[in-house]
Amino acid sequence: MDTTGMHRVVAAEVTRMAEYETGFWAIVDGLGVDRGYAGRLLDAAVDRIGTGGGGTADPYALVLSWMPC
């Protein structure tokens, strides 16, 4: 099995997710939300998704839906 193509796709996805996380924290900072609080919400979102709740597989999106506008 030639895994070269798979390695490229996975590497691109890892890069994209790192950029996505950076964007998440920029939004948190822009809203003036404490990073510790946002981190706890992120943990709660992961737990909620892990138990089948939340309606999404994206913990960052779920946390942002809980943030004040």
C-alpha positions in Angstrom: 0.0 0.0 0.0 1.4 3.4 -1.0 0.7 5.8 1.9 2.4 8.8 0.3 -0.9 10.5 -0.6 -2.4 9.7 2.8 0.6 11.3 4.5 0.1 14.5 2.5 -3.6 14.6 3.4 -3.0 14.0 7.1 -0.2 16.6 7.2 -2.5 19.2 5.6 -5.3 18.4 8.0 -3.0 18.8 11.0 -1.8 22.1 9.7 -5.4 23.3 9.1 -6.5 22.2 12.6 -3.6 24.2 14.2 -4.7 27.3 12.3 -8.3 26.7 13.3 -7.3 26.5 17.0 -5.3 29.7 16.6 -8.4 31.3 15.2 -10.5 30.1 18.0 -8.2 31.7 20.6 -8.1 34.9 18.7 -11.9 35.0 18.8 -11.9 34.2 22.5 -9.4 37.0 23.1 -11.3 39.4 20.9 -14.4 38.8 22.9 -12.5 39.5 26.1 -13.3 36.0 27.5 -10.9 34.6 30.0 -8.8 31.9 28.4 -9.1 29.7 31.5 -12.8 29.9 31.3 -12.8 29.2 27.6 -10.5 26.2 28.2 -13.0 24.8 30.7 -15.8 25.3 28.2 -13.7 23.5 25.6 -13.2 20.5 28.0 -17.0 20.5 28.6 -17.6 20.6 24.9 -15.4 17.6 24.3 -17.1 15.7 27.1 -20.5 16.6 25.7 -19.6 15.5 22.1 -18.1 12.3 23.5 -21.4 11.4 25.1 -23.3 12.1 21.9 -24.5 15.6 22.7 -23.9 18.9 21.2 -25.2 18.3 17.6 -21.6 18.8 16.2 -18.3 17.0 16.2 -16.5 20.3 16.5 -15.7 21.3 20.1 -14.5 24.8 19.0 -17.7 25.6 17.2 -19.7 24.3 20.2 -17.8 26.6 22.6 -18.2 29.6 20.3 -21.9 29.0 20.2 -21.9 29.4 24.0 -19.9 32.7 23.9 -21.4 36.1 24.3 -21.7 38.0 21.0 
